[in-house]
Amino acid sequence: MSPKTYEEFLVPVHREMLARIGGPTILHVCGNCADRLDIFAEEGYDGYHFEWQVDAKEAVRIVGGRMSLVGNINNPQALLRGTPEDVYKQARYSIQAGVDVLAPECAIPLQTPVANLKAIVEAAEEGY
């Protein structure tokens, strides 16, 4: 949906949810939501869990520290079908971009090779 549609129909619902939750919140919206990141940050979420379609550097730039960014290691191409080197490179890119919490973009496919998951840890152990 467009940013305008999101603002018109979902922002009021999300505001009510945030008020009722009264605690830390992390929003996840699938796909390329770069055009809505500013709105998400303004609404008061503590974090946004984002997918690989949103460039990590662009996300960090748009959000500007207003909320934490979680993600965006690609599941189907890097984790499931890629090599540990592919995953490591993507993880290092996210770290260097300034992503706050390094994580897969969504639910990890059950057939993901363990070596690919360990590559995330290896990249993180090198530090931010």
N, C-alpha and C positions, 0 to 999 in steps of 0.2 A: 504494500500500500504506500501511497505517497506520504511525504511529511505532513501535508495539509490534512489528509484523511486521518492520519495517526493523531494529530493534534485535536481534530474535531471530535473523533469518536472514542479513542482509547485513552487520551490524556486524562479526561475526567474520571474514568474508571480506575486508571492507575493511581491517580491522586487519592482516591478513596481507599484503595488497597494499601497504599503506603501509610496513610493515616491510621488505618486499623492495625496494621502489622506492628508499628511502633518499635521496630528493631532494625537491625542491618538487613539490607536487601540487595540482591544481585538480579538484574534483569537479563534474560536471554531471549533474543529474537533471532531466528534463523535467517541466513542469507546476508546480502550486502546491505547493511543499514547505515552506511557512512553518512547518508543524507539525513539521518535522524539522530546521529550521535549527540549533536548539540542539544536537541530536545530532551533526550534521555538524561543528559548531565544536568540540565536545568530543573528537571522534575524531582531531583533529590535522591536518586538511587545511589547506593554506596558503591556499587560496581556494575559493570556491564560485561557479560560473558559473550564474546564475539567469535564469529567464524572466520575462516581463512579468506573469504571474499573481501573482507575489509582489511586493507593494508595496515599493518601494525604502526608504521610511522605516521600514517595519516590519522589513525585513531588517536594516537597519543597527542598529535598536534591539535586536533579538534577538541578533545576533551580537556586538555590543558590542566590536568590535575584536579578537576572538579569531581571526579569519581575514579575508582580503581578500574583498571582493565584486566580482564581475565580471559585467557585463551591463547591463541588462535591457531593451534597446530592442526593442520589439515588431516582429517580422518581418512577419507577414501584413497587419496593419492599418496600421502606421505606415510601415515601410520599403517594402513592396511596393506597397500601394495608397494610402498617405497622401501628403501634400504635404511639401515640405521644412519648412514651418512646423510640421506635426504632429511630425515627427521632432525638430526643434529643441526644441520644448516638452518632449517626453518626455526628451530628453537633459538638458536643464537641470534637470528635476525630479530625475533620478537624481543629477546632480552635487550639487545642493543638499541632497539627502537624505544624501549622504556615501558613495555608491558609489565604490569605490576605482579601478576600471578600467571606463571607459565602453565598452560593446560591444553588438553585436546579441545577442539572446537565444540564438541557435543559428546554424546555417549560413544564410548570407545567400541568399535566393532569387536565382537567376541573372537574373531580369527586373527586379530592383530598379533604379529610376532612380538614376543617378550623383548627381543633385542631392540625393537623399535621403541618400545616404551622406556627401556633403559637409556636410550639415546637422549631422551628428554632430561632424565636425571643427570646424565653426564654433562649436558650443556648447562644445566642449572648449577651444577657443582663448580663450574668455572667462575661463577659469580656474575653479578649484575654490574 
